[in-house]
Structure formats: structure tokens, C-alpha cells
Amino acid sequence: QVQLVESGGGLVQPGGSLRLSCAASRFTFSTYWMYWVRQAPGKGLEWVSGISTGSSDTEYADSVKGRFTVSRDNAKKTLYLQMNSLKSEDTAVYFCAAKKTYIRSDVKRNYAYWGQGTQVTVSS
């Protein structure tokens, strides 16, 4: 069974940093575009970032551009999200997702695989 397992979430003060990880198993990680999608309390899903199979192409939502950096290690089958200069509005459950092609969607069913999420809370 395919698994995407996120980790690294937690409580951080505004202006702080966190690094999220997503460990993949039981599918050919290196052949999929990988994504981060988040859901703030009481709100819908928001597409955050995507990275191509070989890391040559990275994309970001305007809300996180310049503060977040997506990366991947295909040998370790792991996706990362480095989050700097965190704001209260970044508080959300962060999900990683996989799809064979590039997509900029906040609809879960548009992705081939989806993780269980990790909570990020930005608060003083």
C-alpha cells in the first residue's frame, strides 16, 4: 500500500522556521511530481508548492513565495518543505501529495497519492 508520511510540524513563534518532511513508500517516487497542500482551520485546501521529478522545476503559491523552499531527495524518497519567516496565517495542516504531471490544484481527488498531514501552528 502506498504511503506518504509527513513529519516535522509543531508550534513555532511568528518569524520562526520549520522544516517538514514527507517520506514516501511503495511507489516510484522519482517519477512523480510532488506537492505540498495545506488546510487552515475552518478553510478549504490551498495549494502551496510543487517540485518536478528531477528538482529542476519548483513552483510556489504567491502567499509563500520567497519564504518557503521545496526540495526532494529521490534516493531517500523524501520530500521537504523549508518554511522561514512564518506568519500566523501559515497555521494549517500540511499535506504532501503526488501526481505524475504538473498540477496547481486544491482538489484532493486530482492527486494520485495523499498523506495524512502534519500540523503547523504559528503563534506567540
Accessible surface in RSA format (square Angstrom, percent):
REM  Atomic radii and reference values for relative SASA: ProtOr
REM  Chains: A
REM  Algorithm: Lee & Richards
REM  Probe-radius: 1.40
REM  Slices: 20
REM RES _ NUM      All-atoms   Total-Side   Main-Chain    Non-polar    All polar
REM                ABS   REL    ABS   REL    ABS   REL    ABS   REL    ABS   REL
RES GLN A   1   180.22 100.8 135.73  99.2  44.49 105.9  55.32 117.7 124.91  94.7
RES VAL A   2    43.24  28.5  26.83  24.3  16.41  39.5  26.83  23.3  16.41  44.5
RES GLN A   3    87.79  49.1  84.06  61.4   3.73   8.9  13.91  29.6  73.88  56.0
RES LEU A   4     9.24   5.1   0.43   0.3   8.81  22.1   0.43   0.3   8.81  23.7
RES VAL A   5    68.76  45.2  66.85  60.5   1.91   4.6  66.85  58.1   1.91   5.2
RES GLU A   6     7.71   4.4   0.00   0.0   7.71  18.4   0.00   0.0   7.71   6.3
RES SER A   7    58.77  49.7  54.16  72.3   4.61  10.6  40.02  85.2  18.75  26.3
RES GLY A   8    38.25  47.2   0.00   N/A  38.25  47.2  24.81  68.1  13.45  30.1
RES GLY A   9    29.80  36.7   0.00   N/A  29.80  36.7   2.38   6.5  27.42  61.4
RES GLY A  10    30.36  37.4   0.00   N/A  30.36  37.4  30.30  83.2   0.05   0.1
RES LEU A  11   132.65  73.9  99.35  71.1  33.30  83.7  99.36  69.8  33.29  89.6
RES VAL A  12    21.48  14.1  16.88  15.3   4.59  11.1  21.48  18.7   0.00   0.0
RES GLN A  13   121.95  68.2 119.89  87.6   2.06   4.9  31.87  67.8  90.09  68.3
RES PRO A  14    70.31  51.2  48.49  44.2  21.82  79.3  48.89  40.4  21.42 133.1
RES GLY A  15    55.72  68.7   0.00   N/A  55.72  68.7  29.73  81.6  25.98  58.2
RES GLY A  16    21.43  26.4   0.00   N/A  21.43  26.4  20.67  56.7   0.76   1.7
RES SER A  17    59.01  49.9  39.27  52.4  19.73  45.5  22.81  48.6  36.20  50.7
RES LEU A  18    34.88  19.4  29.97  21.4   4.91  12.4  34.88  24.5   0.00   0.0
RES ARG A  19   130.52  54.8 115.83  59.0  14.69  35.0  35.59  48.6  94.94  57.5
RES LEU A  20     0.00   0.0   0.00   0.0   0.00   0.0   0.00   0.0   0.00   0.0
RES SER A  21    27.84  23.5  27.84  37.1   0.00   0.0  12.50  26.6  15.33  21.5
RES CYS A  22     0.00   0.0   0.00   0.0   0.00   0.0   0.00   0.0   0.00   0.0
RES ALA A  23    51.76  47.6  49.65  76.6   2.11   4.8  49.75  70.1   2.01   5.3
RES ALA A  24     8.71   8.0   0.12   0.2   8.59  19.5   0.12   0.2   8.59  22.8
RES SER A  25    37.12  31.4  36.27  48.4   0.85   2.0  33.99  72.4   3.13   4.4
RES ARG A  26   154.57  64.9 118.35  60.3  36.22  86.2  49.11  67.1 105.46  63.9
RES PHE A  27    20.84  10.4   4.96   3.1  15.88  41.3  17.88  10.8   2.96   8.5
RES THR A  28    84.33  60.0  75.81  76.9   8.52  20.3  45.31  60.9  39.02  59.0
RES PHE A  29     1.83   0.9   0.71   0.4   1.12   2.9   0.71   0.4   1.12   3.2
RES SER A  30    48.81  41.2  40.48  54.0   8.33  19.2  20.59  43.8  28.22  39.5
RES THR A  31    53.62  38.1  44.33  44.9   9.29  22.1  48.17  64.7   5.45   8.2
RES TYR A  32    23.72  11.1  23.72  13.5   0.00   0.0   3.06   2.3  20.66  25.5
RES TRP A  33    33.14  13.3  33.14  16.0   0.00   0.0  14.91   8.0  18.22  29.6
RES MET A  34     0.00   0.0   0.00   0.0   0.00   0.0   0.00   0.0   0.00   0.0
RES TYR A  35     0.00   0.0   0.00   0.0   0.00   0.0   0.00   0.0   0.00   0.0
RES TRP A  36     0.00   0.0   0.00   0.0   0.00   0.0   0.00   0.0   0.00   0.0
RES VAL A  37     0.00   0.0   0.00   0.0   0.00   0.0   0.00   0.0   0.00   0.0
RES ARG A  38    11.88   5.0  11.88   6.1   0.00   0.0   1.25   1.7  10.63   6.4
RES GLN A  39    68.56  38.3  65.36  47.8   3.20   7.6   9.10  19.4  59.45  45.1
RES ALA A  40    22.36  20.6  19.61  30.3   2.75   6.3  19.66  27.7   2.70   7.1
RES PRO A  41    98.71  71.9  72.51  66.1  26.20  95.2  84.97  70.2  13.74  85.4
RES GLY A  42    92.02 113.5   0.00   N/A  92.02 113.5  45.78 125.6  46.24 103.6
RES LYS A  43   145.56  71.0 132.13  81.1  13.44  32.0  83.68  75.3  61.88  65.9
RES GLY A  44    53.08  65.5   0.00   N/A  53.08  65.5  34.93  95.9  18.15  40.7
RES LEU A  45    40.81  22.7  25.40  18.2  15.41  38.7  25.40  17.8  15.41  41.5
RES GLU A  46    64.21  36.9  62.16  47.0   2.05   4.9  34.22  66.2  29.99  24.5
RES TRP A  47    15.58   6.3  11.04   5.3   4.54  10.7  11.04   5.9   4.54   7.4
RES VAL A  48     0.38   0.3   0.34   0.3   0.04   0.1   0.38   0.3   0.00   0.0
RES SER A  49     0.00   0.0   0.00   0.0   0.00   0.0   0.00   0.0   0.00   0.0
RES GLY A  50     0.00   0.0   0.00   N/A   0.00   0.0   0.00   0.0   0.00   0.0
RES ILE A  51     1.64   0.9   1.64   1.2   0.00   0.0   1.64   1.2   0.00   0.0
RES SER A  52    10.06   8.5  10.06  13.4   0.00   0.0  10.06  21.4   0.00   0.0
RES THR A  53    46.98  33.4  46.28  46.9   0.70   1.7  17.05  22.9  29.93  45.2
RES GLY A  54    58.91  72.6   0.00   N/A  58.91  72.6  32.49  89.2  26.42  59.2
RES SER A  55    50.20  42.4  33.61  44.9  16.58  38.2  26.93  57.3  23.27  32.6
RES SER A  56   112.18  94.8  67.27  89.8  44.91 103.5  54.85 116.8  57.33  80.3
RES ASP A  57    53.99  37.8  52.00  51.8   1.99   4.7  18.05  42.5  35.94  35.8
RES THR A  58    54.00  38.4  35.88  36.4  18.12  43.2  12.83  17.2  41.16  62.2
RES GLU A  59    51.96  29.8  50.41  38.1   1.55   3.7   2.89   5.6  49.06  40.1
RES TYR A  60    34.03  15.9  30.43  17.3   3.59   9.3  25.22  18.9   8.81  10.9
RES ALA A  61    12.19  11.2  11.29  17.4   0.89   2.0  12.19  17.2   0.00   0.0
RES ASP A  62   120.07  84.1  96.86  96.4  23.21  54.9  37.77  88.9  82.31  82.1
RES SER A  63    54.12  45.7  31.40  41.9  22.72  52.3  44.17  94.1   9.95  13.9
RES VAL A  64     0.21   0.1   0.13   0.1   0.08   0.2   0.21   0.2   0.00   0.0
RES LYS A  65   121.42  59.2 101.71  62.4  19.71  46.9  62.77  56.5  58.65  62.5
RES GLY A  66    82.22 101.4   0.00   N/A  82.22 101.4  42.73 117.3  39.49  88.4
RES ARG A  67    31.26  13.1  26.22  13.4   5.04  12.0  25.95  35.5   5.31   3.2
RES PHE A  68     4.95   2.5   0.00   0.0   4.95  12.9   0.00   0.0   4.95  14.2
RES THR A  69    74.00  52.6  73.11  74.1   0.90   2.1  45.25  60.8  28.76  43.5
RES VAL A  70     5.03   3.3   0.00   0.0   5.03  12.1   0.00   0.0   5.03  13.6
RES SER A  71    45.51  38.5  44.34  59.2   1.17   2.7  34.55  73.6  10.96  15.3
RES ARG A  72    23.07   9.7   0.88   0.4  22.19  52.8   1.30   1.8  21.77  13.2
RES ASP A  73    44.40  31.1  39.90  39.7   4.50  10.6  14.00  33.0  30.40  30.3
RES ASN A  74    53.18  36.7  38.24  37.0  14.94  36.0  19.16  46.1  34.01  32.9
RES ALA A  75    99.98  91.9  56.91  87.8  43.06  98.0  69.62  98.0  30.36  80.4
RES LYS A  76   144.63  70.6 121.48  74.5  23.15  55.1  75.12  67.6  69.51  74.0
RES LYS A  77    91.14  44.5  90.90  55.8   0.23   0.6  47.06  42.4  44.07  46.9
RES THR A  78    16.66  11.9  16.66  16.9   0.00   0.0   7.35   9.9   9.31  14.1
RES LEU A  79     0.00   0.0   0.00   0.0   0.00   0.0   0.00   0.0   0.00   0.0
RES TYR A  80    30.04  14.0  30.04  17.1   0.00   0.0  14.44  10.8  15.60  19.2
RES LEU A  81     0.00   0.0   0.00   0.0   0.00   0.0   0.00   0.0   0.00   0.0
RES GLN A  82    58.97  33.0  58.68  42.9   0.29   0.7  28.11  59.8  30.86  23.4
RES MET A  83     0.00   0.0   0.00   0.0   0.00   0.0   0.00   0.0   0.00   0.0
RES ASN A  84    58.54  40.4  58.54  56.6   0.00   0.0  15.50  37.3  43.05  41.6
RES SER A  85    59.97  50.7  54.80  73.1   5.17  11.9  19.93  42.4  40.04  56.1
RES LEU A  86     2.59   1.4   0.00   0.0   2.59   6.5   0.00   0.0   2.59   7.0
RES LYS A  87    89.54  43.7  87.06  53.4   2.47   5.9  43.62  39.3  45.91  48.9
RES SER A  88    68.86  58.2  59.47  79.4   9.39  21.6  33.63  71.6  35.23  49.4
RES GLU A  89   114.63  65.8  93.59  70.8  21.04  50.1  60.70 117.4  53.92  44.0
RES ASP A  90     0.35   0.2   0.35   0.3   0.00   0.0   0.00   0.0   0.35   0.4
RES THR A  91    24.19  17.2  22.74  23.0   1.45   3.5  20.57  27.6   3.62   5.5
RES ALA A  92     0.89   0.8   0.42   0.6   0.48   1.1   0.89   1.3   0.00   0.0
RES VAL A  93    44.32  29.2  44.13  39.9   0.19   0.5  44.13  38.3   0.19   0.5
RES TYR A  94     0.00   0.0   0.00   0.0   0.00   0.0   0.00   0.0   0.00   0.0
RES PHE A  95    27.39  13.7  27.39  17.0   0.00   0.0  27.39  16.6   0.00   0.0
RES CYS A  96     0.00   0.0   0.00   0.0   0.00   0.0   0.00   0.0   0.00   0.0
RES ALA A  97     0.00   0.0   0.00   0.0   0.00   0.0   0.00   0.0   0.00   0.0
RES ALA A  98     0.00   0.0   0.00   0.0   0.00   0.0   0.00   0.0   0.00   0.0
RES LYS A  99    52.18  25.5  52.18  32.0   0.00   0.0  13.08  11.8  39.10  41.6
RES LYS A 100   113.87  55.6  99.21  60.9  14.66  34.9  70.96  63.9  42.91  45.7
RES THR A 101    79.24  56.4  76.58  77.6   2.66   6.3  69.54  93.4   9.70  14.7
RES TYR A 102    92.62  43.2  70.64  40.2  21.98  57.2  66.20  49.7  26.42  32.6
RES ILE A 103    32.06  18.2  28.15  21.0   3.91   9.4  32.06  23.1   0.00   0.0
RES ARG A 104   119.48  50.2  87.86  44.8  31.62  75.3  44.33  60.6  75.15  45.5
RES SER A 105    14.59  12.3   9.28  12.4   5.30  12.2  12.99  27.7   1.59   2.2
RES ASP A 106    74.37  52.1  64.35  64.0  10.02  23.7   6.27  14.8  68.10  67.9
RES VAL A 107    51.84  34.1  49.00  44.4   2.83   6.8  51.83  45.0   0.01   0.0
RES LYS A 108   114.40  55.8 109.55  67.2   4.85  11.5  58.10  52.3  56.30  60.0
RES ARG A 109   206.72  86.8 171.85  87.6  34.87  83.0  74.58 101.9 132.15  80.1
RES ASN A 110    55.03  37.9  47.87  46.3   7.15  17.2   7.88  19.0  47.14  45.6
RES TYR A 111    15.95   7.4   0.15   0.1  15.80  41.1   1.60   1.2  14.36  17.7
RES ALA A 112    58.01  53.3  23.90  36.9  34.11  77.6  35.13  49.5  22.88  60.6
RES TYR A 113    61.01  28.5  55.53  31.6   5.48  14.3  32.81  24.7  28.20  34.8
RES TRP A 114    47.23  19.0  18.92   9.2  28.31  66.5  15.94   8.5  31.29  50.8
RES GLY A 115     7.15   8.8   0.00   N/A   7.15   8.8   2.60   7.1   4.55  10.2
RES GLN A 116   109.47  61.2  80.75  59.0  28.72  68.4  72.18 153.6  37.29  28.3
RES GLY A 117    12.17  15.0   0.00   N/A  12.17  15.0   0.51   1.4  11.65  26.1
RES THR A 118    18.42  13.1  12.52  12.7   5.91  14.1   7.67  10.3  10.75  16.3
RES GLN A 119    84.28  47.1  75.43  55.1   8.85  21.1  49.96 106.3  34.32  26.0
RES VAL A 120     0.00   0.0   0.00   0.0   0.00   0.0   0.00   0.0   0.00   0.0
RES THR A 121    43.75  31.1  43.75  44.4   0.00   0.0  30.92  41.5  12.83  19.4
RES VAL A 122     4.42   2.9   0.00   0.0   4.42  10.7   0.00   0.0   4.42  12.0
RES SER A 123    55.86  47.2  47.86  63.9   8.01  18.4  20.50  43.7  35.36  49.5
RES SER A 124   126.18 106.6  66.28  88.5  59.90 138.0  46.92  99.9  79.26 111.0
END  Absolute sums over single chains surface
CHAIN  1 A     6090.1       4600.0       1490.1       3127.3       2962.7
END  Absolute sums over all chains
TOTAL          6090.1       4600.0       1490.1       3127.3       2962.7
